[in-house]
Amino acid sequence: MKIIFNPPDNKENQYIRLMTAPLAASGIEICALDDFFSSYKHFKSIRLVHLNWFENVDDRSFFVAFRSFFRKMVVLLAIKLGRKPLIWTMHNRSSHEKGLSFFSRTLTDLLIKWSDRIIIHSSASIDILRAQHPKVLSKLSYLPHPNFIGVYGPVIPSSTNSETLKLLFMGVIKPYKNIELLIKLATEFEREITLTIAGKPATEKYKEILARIANGAKNIDLQLRFIDDAEIPSLFGTADLLVLPYDLQSSLNSGTVILAFSYKKTVICPRIGTLSDLKEDADHVLTYSYSSPAEHEQMLRKKIAEAIRLKKEQPNIFTEKGERLFDYIQREHNNKQIGQQLIGLYQPFLSKRKQ
């Protein structure tokens, strides 16, 4: 039984492997979208198409963006005309790529309209779609984001015994993650915190910009490179907590937040969908909202100051919060149950095609 799960793999994010492993174990063959048109026989054999981040368009130039958009339109039309059941996972509030956003908005609108099921990873997605596309609510299926417990190795106990607050940013480094703001605020707290920024910048130009901004800051450790999976536990072990100043206009779910909880770390982060789902566990994170860049700076500065104060008053406070969040992610984001739910979601479409 063949389906397309796109992308079929991702070296920088184990999310895809965690989602597809239960499918493969159940006998479902995962095919790549690139092979969709390899032959008529193969096209006909595909029983279902599941797309992730398909609305994103490379916006380096108009030509590159248009070419990406055109190819994706061809794929969507083929899925529609070929009557292939379409599943789309809504990962973001909107595309992180701000340039030439018309292309991304058009793809998003078609994915919402043409999908047979829309998978959401946070309840905030319901409110977003209710406001913009109220007629599609019946298509929604909530599926927890898989956890990363043990995926990159065991948890390394925290080695942060000093009074200095040790902050970590980790992930692919893109402008919407507000790294420039983070560097600026880190220099204001030079004596109270250290900040490690670990991840590969989206472009070499952006890497040079960040290196220039951070030049001379004694409390900032820039590791602007691809972070190998084996390095993740040790990076987490040397941090008190993660700081993730995401853009609220586009951000909705965060695999890095789930990763932090999976390795017994709490976060400083805007109130994105992943955090709004915490409910009674919300006291274990330092979260905030904002409505402008100026307010974002103000609120992030306030939360960093709060974290400094909390560590001085209770040196083990972030270890305790991390333990509580680990319990939460283990309980509410159970990978075995998520796999069973995904297969169950596919089943009606696969059975219908078979008949």
C-alpha positions as CSV (number, residue, x, y, z in Angstrom):
1,M,0.0,0.0,0.0
2,K,1.8,3.2,-1.2
3,I,1.4,6.7,0.0
4,I,3.3,9.9,-0.4
5,F,4.5,11.5,2.8
6,N,6.3,14.7,1.9
7,P,9.1,15.4,2.8
8,P,10.0,11.7,3.2
9,D,13.0,12.5,5.4
10,N,14.7,15.5,6.9
11,K,18.3,15.3,8.2
12,E,17.8,18.4,10.3
13,N,14.6,17.3,12.1
14,Q,13.7,13.9,13.3
15,Y,10.0,14.8,13.2
16,I,9.5,13.1,9.8
17,R,11.1,9.9,11.0
18,L,9.0,9.8,14.1
19,M,5.8,10.3,12.1
20,T,6.6,7.8,9.3
21,A,8.1,5.0,11.4
22,P,4.7,3.7,12.6
23,L,3.4,3.8,9.1
24,A,6.2,1.7,7.7
25,A,5.9,-0.7,10.6
26,S,2.2,-1.2,9.7
27,G,3.0,-2.1,6.1
28,I,2.5,1.3,4.4
29,E,5.1,2.1,1.8
30,I,6.4,5.7,2.0
31,C,7.1,7.2,-1.4
32,A,8.8,10.5,-2.3
33,L,6.9,13.3,-3.9
34,D,9.7,13.6,-6.5
35,D,8.7,10.3,-7.9
36,F,5.0,11.1,-8.2
37,F,5.2,11.5,-12.0
38,S,7.8,8.8,-12.6
39,S,5.3,6.7,-14.4
40,Y,1.6,6.4,-14.9
41,K,1.6,3.0,-13.1
42,H,3.3,4.6,-10.1
43,F,1.0,7.6,-10.1
44,K,-2.0,5.3,-10.1
45,S,-0.6,3.2,-7.3
46,I,-0.4,6.1,-4.8
47,R,-3.4,5.8,-2.4
48,L,-3.0,9.0,-0.4
49,V,-0.8,12.1,-0.3
50,H,0.3,13.8,3.0
51,L,2.0,17.1,2.7
52,N,4.1,19.1,5.3
53,W,5.3,22.6,4.9
54,F,4.2,22.5,1.2
55,E,3.0,26.1,1.3
56,N,6.6,27.4,1.8
57,V,8.1,29.0,-1.3
58,D,11.8,29.8,-1.8
59,D,11.7,33.6,-2.0
60,R,15.4,34.4,-2.9
61,S,14.2,35.9,-6.1
62,F,11.0,36.3,-8.1
63,F,12.1,33.7,-10.6
64,V,13.0,31.1,-8.0
65,A,9.8,31.8,-6.1
66,F,7.6,31.5,-9.3
67,R,9.3,28.3,-10.3
68,S,8.7,26.8,-6.9
69,F,5.1,28.0,-6.9
70,F,4.4,26.7,-10.4
71,R,5.8,23.2,-9.6
72,K,3.7,23.0,-6.5
73,M,0.6,24.1,-8.3
74,V,1.1,21.3,-10.8
75,V,1.4,18.8,-8.0
76,L,-1.8,20.1,-6.3
77,L,-3.7,20.0,-9.6
78,A,-2.5,16.4,-10.2
79,I,-3.6,15.4,-6.7
80,K,-7.0,17.0,-7.3
81,L,-7.6,15.7,-10.8
82,G,-6.3,12.3,-9.9
83,R,-8.7,12.2,-7.0
84,K,-6.0,11.3,-4.5
85,P,-7.0,11.8,-0.9
86,L,-5.0,14.8,0.4
87,I,-3.8,15.3,4.0
88,W,-2.1,18.5,5.0
89,T,-0.4,19.3,8.3
90,M,-0.8,22.9,9.5
91,H,2.6,23.6,11.1
92,N,2.6,27.5,11.0
93,R,0.2,30.4,11.4
94,S,1.6,31.6,8.0
95,S,4.8,31.1,6.0
96,H,7.9,32.4,7.6
97,E,9.1,33.6,4.3
98,K,8.0,37.2,4.1
99,G,9.1,38.1,0.5
100,L,6.7,37.4,-2.3
101,S,4.1,36.1,0.2
102,F,1.4,36.0,-2.5
103,F,2.7,32.6,-3.7
104,S,2.6,31.1,-0.2
105,R,-0.8,32.5,0.6
106,T,-2.2,31.0,-2.6
107,L,-0.8,27.6,-1.8
108,T,-2.1,27.7,1.7
109,D,-5.6,28.7,0.6
110,L,-5.7,25.8,-1.9
111,L,-4.3,23.3,0.7
112,I,-7.1,24.4,3.1
113,K,-9.7,24.2,0.5
114,W,-8.7,20.9,-1.2
115,S,-7.4,18.9,1.7
116,D,-9.6,16.0,2.9
117,R,-8.1,16.2,6.4
118,I,-6.1,19.0,8.0
119,I,-3.9,17.8,10.9
120,I,-3.3,20.3,13.6
121,H,-0.7,20.0,16.4
122,S,-2.2,22.7,18.7
123,S,-5.6,23.8,19.6
124,A,-4.8,27.4,18.7
125,S,-5.0,26.3,15.0
126,I,-8.8,25.9,15.5
127,D,-9.2,29.5,16.3
128,I,-7.0,30.6,13.4
129,L,-9.0,28.6,10.9
130,R,-12.3,29.4,12.4
131,A,-11.6,33.1,11.9
132,Q,-10.3,32.7,8.3
133,H,-12.0,29.5,6.9
134,P,-14.9,28.6,9.2
135,K,-16.3,26.0,6.7
136,V,-13.2,23.7,7.0
137,L,-13.5,23.0,10.7
138,S,-15.1,19.6,10.1
139,K,-11.8,18.6,8.3
140,L,-9.6,19.2,11.4
141,S,-8.0,16.3,13.2
142,Y,-5.8,17.1,16.3
143,L,-2.7,15.0,16.6
144,P,-0.1,15.8,19.3
145,H,3.4,16.6,18.0
146,P,5.7,13.6,18.7
147,N,8.1,13.9,21.5
148,F,11.9,13.5,21.2
149,I,12.6,11.6,24.3
150,G,15.8,9.6,23.9
151,V,15.9,10.4,20.1
152,Y,19.3,12.1,20.3
153,G,20.7,10.2,23.2
154,P,20.0,10.2,27.0
155,V,19.4,13.3,29.1
156,I,22.6,14.7,30.5
157,P,22.1,16.2,34.0
158,S,22.5,19.9,34.2
159,S,26.0,21.1,34.9
160,T,25.0,24.7,35.6
161,N,26.1,25.2,39.2
162,S,27.2,28.9,38.8
163,E,25.1,31.9,39.7
164,T,25.2,33.0,36.1
165,L,22.1,32.1,34.1
166,K,23.0,30.0,31.1
167,L,20.7,30.5,28.1
168,L,20.6,28.4,24.9
169,F,19.1,29.1,21.5
170,M,19.1,26.1,19.2
171,G,17.7,25.4,15.8
172,V,18.0,26.5,12.2
173,I,18.7,30.2,12.4
174,K,16.3,32.3,10.3
175,P,15.2,36.0,10.6
176,Y,11.8,35.2,12.0
177,K,13.5,33.8,15.1
178,N,14.7,37.3,16.2
179,I,18.3,36.4,16.9
180,E,19.4,40.0,16.5
181,L,17.1,41.0,19.3
182,L,18.4,38.2,21.4
183,I,22.0,39.2,20.9
184,K,21.1,42.8,21.8
185,L,19.5,41.8,25.1
186,A,22.2,39.4,26.0
187,T,24.7,42.3,25.9
188,E,22.6,44.2,28.3
189,F,22.8,41.4,30.8
190,E,26.5,40.7,30.3
191,R,27.3,40.1,33.9
192,E,24.2,38.0,34.7
193,I,23.9,35.6,31.7
194,T,25.7,33.7,29.1
195,L,24.1,32.9,25.8
196,T,24.9,30.1,23.4
197,I,23.4,30.4,19.9
198,A,23.7,27.0,18.1
199,G,22.5,26.3,14.7
200,K,23.1,26.8,11.0
201,P,22.1,30.2,9.6
202,A,19.7,30.1,6.5
203,T,22.3,31.9,4.4
204,E,26.0,32.9,4.6
205,K,25.0,36.5,4.5
206,Y,22.8,36.2,7.5
207,K,25.7,34.3,9.3
208,E,28.0,37.3,8.7
209,I,25.4,39.7,9.9
210,L,24.9,37.9,13.2
211,A,28.7,37.5,13.7
212,R,29.1,41.2,13.2
213,I,26.4,42.1,15.7
214,A,27.8,39.8,18.3
215,N,31.4,40.8,17.8
216,G,33.0,41.8,21.1
217,A,30.3,40.4,23.3
218,K,32.1,38.3,25.9
219,N,29.0,36.4,27.2
220,I,27.8,35.2,23.8
221,D,29.0,31.9,22.2
222,L,28.1,31.7,18.6
223,Q,28.1,28.2,17.1
224,L,26.7,29.1,13.7
225,R,27.0,25.7,12.1
226,F,25.0,22.5,11.6
227,I,24.6,20.9,15.0
228,D,25.1,17.2,14.8
229,D,22.5,15.0,16.5
230,A,25.0,13.6,19.0
231,E,25.8,17.2,20.3
232,I,22.3,18.0,21.3
233,P,22.2,16.3,24.8
234,S,25.4,18.0,25.9
235,L,24.3,21.4,24.7
236,F,21.1,21.0,26.7
237,G,23.1,19.7,29.7
238,T,25.1,23.0,29.9
239,A,22.0,25.2,29.8
240,D,19.6,26.3,32.4
241,L,16.8,26.8,29.8
242,L,16.2,27.7,26.2
243,V,15.3,31.1,24.9
244,L,13.2,31.1,21.7
245,P,12.0,34.6,20.7
246,Y,9.8,33.6,17.8
247,D,7.7,35.8,15.5
248,L,4.1,35.5,16.7
249,Q,2.8,36.6,13.3
250,S,3.9,33.3,11.6
251,S,4.9,30.9,14.4
252,L,2.3,28.4,15.7
253,N,4.0,25.1,16.7
254,S,7.6,24.5,17.7
255,G,9.5,21.2,17.5
256,T,12.3,22.9,19.4
257,V,10.0,23.5,22.4
258,I,8.9,19.9,22.3
259,L,12.6,18.9,22.1
260,A,13.4,21.1,25.1
261,F,10.7,19.4,27.2
262,S,11.9,16.0,26.0
263,Y,15.4,16.8,27.5
264,K,14.0,18.2,30.7
265,K,14.4,21.9,29.9
266,T,11.9,24.8,30.1
267,V,11.8,27.8,27.8
268,I,11.5,31.5,27.5
269,C,9.2,31.8,24.5
270,P,6.2,33.8,23.2
271,R,2.8,32.2,23.7
272,I,2.7,30.1,20.5
273,G,0.2,27.3,20.0
274,T,2.6,24.7,21.5
275,L,2.7,26.6,24.8
276,S,-1.0,27.6,24.9
277,D,-1.8,23.8,25.1
278,L,0.1,23.4,28.3
279,K,-2.9,24.4,30.5
280,E,-2.2,23.4,34.1
281,D,1.5,23.0,33.2
282,A,1.8,26.5,31.9
283,D,3.4,27.7,35.2
284,H,6.5,25.8,34.3
285,V,7.4,28.0,31.3
286,L,8.3,31.7,31.0
287,T,6.0,32.9,28.2
288,Y,4.7,36.2,27.0
289,S,2.7,37.9,24.2
290,Y,3.4,41.1,22.3
291,S,1.8,43.2,19.5
292,S,4.8,45.1,18.1
293,P,8.6,44.8,17.8
294,A,9.1,47.3,20.6
295,E,6.8,45.4,22.9
296,H,8.6,42.2,22.0
297,E,11.9,43.6,23.1
298,Q,10.3,44.9,26.3
299,M,8.6,41.6,27.2
300,L,11.7,39.5,26.3
301,R,13.9,41.7,28.5
302,K,11.4,41.3,31.3
303,K,11.4,37.5,31.1
304,I,15.2,37.2,31.0
305,A,15.3,39.4,34.1
306,E,12.7,37.2,35.7
307,A,14.7,34.1,34.9
308,I,17.9,35.7,36.5
309,R,15.9,36.5,39.6
310,L,14.3,33.0,39.9
311,K,17.7,31.3,39.7
312,K,19.2,33.5,42.4
313,E,16.2,32.8,44.7
314,Q,16.0,29.1,43.9
315,P,19.1,27.6,42.2
316,N,17.3,24.4,41.3
317,I,14.1,26.0,40.0
318,F,14.8,25.3,36.3
319,T,15.7,21.7,37.0
320,E,12.4,21.2,38.7
321,K,10.5,22.9,35.9
322,G,12.2,20.7,33.4
323,E,11.2,17.6,35.2
324,R,7.6,18.6,35.3
325,L,7.6,19.4,31.6
326,F,9.3,16.1,30.8
327,D,6.4,14.3,32.6
328,Y,3.9,16.4,30.6
329,I,5.5,15.6,27.2
330,Q,5.8,11.9,28.1
331,R,2.2,11.7,29.1
332,E,0.4,14.0,26.5
333,H,2.7,13.4,23.5
334,N,3.0,9.7,23.5
335,N,4.6,8.6,20.2
336,K,3.0,5.1,20.1
337,Q,-0.4,6.6,20.5
338,I,0.3,9.3,17.9
339,G,1.3,6.6,15.4
340,Q,-1.9,4.7,16.0
341,Q,-4.0,7.9,15.6
342,L,-2.3,8.7,12.3
343,I,-2.9,5.3,10.9
344,G,-6.5,5.5,12.1
345,L,-6.9,8.8,10.3
346,Y,-5.6,7.4,7.0
347,Q,-7.7,4.2,7.2
348,P,-11.1,5.5,5.9
349,F,-9.4,7.0,2.8
350,L,-7.3,4.0,2.1
351,S,-10.3,1.7,2.5
352,K,-12.4,3.9,0.2
353,R,-9.7,3.8,-2.5
354,K,-9.4,0.1,-2.2
355,Q,-13.2,-0.4,-2.9
